[in-house]
Amino acid sequence: MAARYRIPHSVFLSWDADDRDKAIWQHVRERQTCGGCGTRRAEWDPAQGGRADAYTPKAEQCPGCARIEVLSKGLPEGAGHRIVLVPNVEEEVSRAQA
């Protein structure tokens, strides 16, 4: 756990027992979670209290990801090129004043 939080083990051990338990449980939970869909196997398994129909897939489109995909098609080939989203500060100011 100390490596996960980038702290010395002695610092982790100095945490309140409740805080240590929560950190360990969060780590376990994240390890049980699929990196692709974000669900846990137990959620789909009736023997573990889950349901075979625990979720329904739904198609969604993220406007930011869509813009990144369109712009990335024009990037030169090679390592190090990527698209990032930068907030449009002028729009944020206008919305805040409205």
Contact map, one row per residue, 1 for C-alpha under 8 A:
11111000100100000000001100100000000000000000000000000000000000000000000000000000000000000000000000
11111111101100000000000000000000000000000000000000000000000000000000000000000000000000000000000000
11111111100000000000000000000000000000000000000000000000000000000000000000000000000000000000000000
11111110000000000000000000000000000000000000000000000000000000000000000000000000000000000000000000
11111110000000000000000000000000000000000000000000000000000000000000000000000000000000000000000000
01111111000000000000000000000000000000000000000000000000000000000000000000000000000000000000000000
01111111101100000000000000000000000000000000000000000000000000000000000000000000000000000000000000
01100111111100000000000000000000000000000000000000000000000000000000000000000000000000000000000000
11100011111110000000000000000000000000000000000000000000000000000000000000000000000000000000000000
00000001111111000000000000000000000000000000000000000000000000000000000000000000000000000000000000
01000011111111100000000000000000000000000000000000000000000000000000000000000000000000000000000000
11000011111111100001000000000000000000000000000000000000000000000000000000000000000000000000000000
00000000111111110001000000000000000000000000000000000000000000000000000000000000000000000000000000
00000000011111110000000000000000000000000000000000000000000000000000000000000000000000000000000000
00000000001111111011000000000000000000000000000000000000000000000000000000000000000000000000000000
00000000000011111111000000000000000000000000000000000000000000000000000000000000000000000000000000
00000000000000111111100000000000000000000000000000000000000000000000000000000000000000000000000000
00000000000000011111110000000000000000000000000000000000000000000000000000000000000000000000000000
00000000000000111111111000000000000000000000000000000000000000000000000000000000000000000000000000
00000000000110111111111100000000000000000000000000000000000000000000000000000000000000000000000000
00000000000000001111111110000000000000000000000000000000000000000000000000000000000000000000000000
00000000000000000111111111000000000000000000000000000000000000000000000000000000000000000000000000
10000000000000000011111111100000000000000000000000000000000000000000000000000000000000000000000000
10000000000000000001111111110000000000000000000000000000000000000000000000000000000000000000000000
00000000000000000000111111111000000000000000000000000000000000000000000000000000000000000000000000
00000000000000000000011111111100000000000000000000000000000000000000000000000000000000000000000000
10000000000000000000001111111110000000000000000000000000000000000000000000000000000000000000000000
00000000000000000000000111111111000000000000000000000000000000000000000000000000000000000000000000
00000000000000000000000011111111100000000000000000000000000000000000000000000000000000000000000000
00000000000000000000000001111111100000000000000000000000000000000000000000000000000000000000000000
00000000000000000000000000111111110000000000000000000000000000000000000000000000000000000000000000
00000000000000000000000000011111110000011000000000000000000000000000000000000000000000000000000000
00000000000000000000000000001111111001111000000000000000000000000000000000000000000000000000000000
00000000000000000000000000000011111111111000000000000000000000000000000000000000000000000000000000
00000000000000000000000000000000111111000000000000000000000000000000000000000000000000000000000000
00000000000000000000000000000000011111000000000000000000000000000000000000000000000000000000000000
00000000000000000000000000000000011111100000000000000000000000000000000000000000000000000000000000
00000000000000000000000000000000111111110000000000000000000000000000000000000000000000000000000000
00000000000000000000000000000000110011111010000000000000000000000000000000000000000000000000000000
00000000000000000000000000000001110001111111000000000000000000000000000000000000000000000000000000
00000000000000000000000000000001110000111111100000000000000000000000000000000000000000000000000000
00000000000000000000000000000000000000011111110111000000000000000000000000000000000000000000000000
00000000000000000000000000000000000000111111110111110100000000000000000000000000000000000000000000
00000000000000000000000000000000000000011111110001111100000000000000000000000000000000000000000000
00000000000000000000000000000000000000001111111111110000000000000000000000000000000000000000000000
00000000000000000000000000000000000000000111111111110000000000000000000000000000000000000000000000
00000000000000000000000000000000000000000000111111000000000000000000000000000000000000000000000000
00000000000000000000000000000000000000000110111111000000000000000000000000000000000000000000000000
00000000000000000000000000000000000000000110111111100000000000000000000000000000000000000000000000
00000000000000000000000000000000000000000111111111110100000000000000000000000000000000000000000000
00000000000000000000000000000000000000000011110011111100000000000000000000000000000000000000000000
00000000000000000000000000000000000000000011110001111100000000000000000000000000000000000000000000
00000000000000000000000000000000000000000001000000111111000000000000000000000000000000000000000000
00000000000000000000000000000000000000000011000001111111000000000000000000000000000000000000000000
00000000000000000000000000000000000000000000000000001111100000000000000000000000000000000000000000
00000000000000000000000000000000000000000000000000001111110000000000000000000000000000000000000000
00000000000000000000000000000000000000000000000000000011111000000000000000000000000000000000000000
00000000000000000000000000000000000000000000000000000001111100000000000000000000000000000000000000
00000000000000000000000000000000000000000000000000000000111110000000000000000000000000000000000000
00000000000000000000000000000000000000000000000000000000011111000000000000000000000000000000000000
00000000000000000000000000000000000000000000000000000000001111101100000000000000000000000000000000
00000000000000000000000000000000000000000000000000000000000111111100000000000000000000000000000000
00000000000000000000000000000000000000000000000000000000000011111110000000000000000000000000000000
00000000000000000000000000000000000000000000000000000000000001111111000000000000000010000000000000
00000000000000000000000000000000000000000000000000000000000011111111100000000000000000000000000000
00000000000000000000000000000000000000000000000000000000000011111111110000000000000000000000000000
00000000000000000000000000000000000000000000000000000000000000111111111000000000000000000000000000
00000000000000000000000000000000000000000000000000000000000000011111111100000000001110000000000000
00000000000000000000000000000000000000000000000000000000000000001111111110000000000000000000000000
00000000000000000000000000000000000000000000000000000000000000000111111111000000000000000000000000
00000000000000000000000000000000000000000000000000000000000000000011111111100000001000000000000000
00000000000000000000000000000000000000000000000000000000000000000001111111100000011000000000000000
00000000000000000000000000000000000000000000000000000000000000000000111111100000000000000000000000
00000000000000000000000000000000000000000000000000000000000000000000011111110000000000000000000000
00000000000000000000000000000000000000000000000000000000000000000000001111111000110000000000000000
00000000000000000000000000000000000000000000000000000000000000000000000001111100100000000000000000
00000000000000000000000000000000000000000000000000000000000000000000000000111110100000000000000000
00000000000000000000000000000000000000000000000000000000000000000000000000011111100000000000000000
00000000000000000000000000000000000000000000000000000000000000000000000000001111100000000000000000
00000000000000000000000000000000000000000000000000000000000000000000000000000111110000000000000000
00000000000000000000000000000000000000000000000000000000000000000000000000111111111000000000000000
00000000000000000000000000000000000000000000000000000000000000000000000100100001111100000000000000
00000000000000000000000000000000000000000000000000000000000000000001001100000000111110000000000000
00000000000000000000000000000000000000000000000000000000000000000001000000000000011111000000000000
00000000000000000000000000000000000000000000000000000000000000010001000000000000001111100000000000
00000000000000000000000000000000000000000000000000000000000000000000000000000000000111110000000000
00000000000000000000000000000000000000000000000000000000000000000000000000000000000011111000000000
00000000000000000000000000000000000000000000000000000000000000000000000000000000000001111111000000
00000000000000000000000000000000000000000000000000000000000000000000000000000000000000111111100000
00000000000000000000000000000000000000000000000000000000000000000000000000000000000000011111110000
00000000000000000000000000000000000000000000000000000000000000000000000000000000000000011111111000
00000000000000000000000000000000000000000000000000000000000000000000000000000000000000011111111100
00000000000000000000000000000000000000000000000000000000000000000000000000000000000000001111111110
00000000000000000000000000000000000000000000000000000000000000000000000000000000000000000111111111
00000000000000000000000000000000000000000000000000000000000000000000000000000000000000000011111111
00000000000000000000000000000000000000000000000000000000000000000000000000000000000000000001111111
00000000000000000000000000000000000000000000000000000000000000000000000000000000000000000000111111
00000000000000000000000000000000000000000000000000000000000000000000000000000000000000000000011111
